[in-house]
Amino acid sequence: MKWGCCGGRKRKVFIGLLTGLCLTAIVVLLAGKIFTGLSIIFASHLLLLYAQLNPVVQWLGPVVTRFRTDKKEIWLTIDDGPDPEETPVILKLLDEHQAKATFFVIGNRAKNNPSIVRQIVERGHQVANHSMNHPERSFWCLPKRQLEREIADCSEVISELSGAPPELFRAPVGHKPWSLHSVLRKEGLPLIAWTARGFDGVSTDSERIVHRIQKHIKPGAIVLLHEGKGTLSETLGELLADLSDENYCCVLPAPDSFICGRR
Ligand SMILES: [Zn+2]
């Protein structure tokens, strides 16, 4: 699959910077300036941690943050399902508003709810990879082999249930372990982040969630939502009504329209 983001120029610059800092630290330590040397090493680790924990920073590789369009179109993305109670209600709401969405599913939940995955596909939505087990606390530092399993196992479940392999990946909590981009490149999966989110994973106040999202709505915005907490139907209902009032359409963008970089 071809998508609109170019390769790893920023990654090369970032790795060059880290290497430079490490070499400088060694020279400084050999010169006996222990505190300065350790401070440089600490700073380089902080930079790396920032790149891994900030979902939209591109220093480790390309991250899709919006898509190119000259129409009033946005991309709804719904994470952490499928959920036997909530997903059917969400599908009904999407149908009522003629909206399409991408469901970034957790492999194990998909495996336990095969008929819901099939319903998502049959109703014209997209199912994508959000890892097999969603290891949200450890994902940022997952060893390469474990990371490969998380991604490959989820892709396998999706392929079996939907009849086609997923074409997109979203990282649990947006974190990026060091080897994530090389694993995704091998799997042919672009890493999808977002433009607008309402922090619905931690808040249940749908009015505030929709307000936070609305502030970042513009043509080509990627909206992040979560299911499984029992509050998405209310939030989505309000959001879809507001979007209809403003004549926005919810579409599934073509990969060659993906944009990486600042939102
Ligand atoms: Zn998630």
Boltz pocket constraint, residues with backbone or C-beta under 6 A from the ligand:
constraints:
  - pocket:
      binder: B
      contacts: [[A, 79], [A, 80], [A, 130], [A, 134], [A, 171], [A, 172], [A, 173]]
      max_distance: 6.0
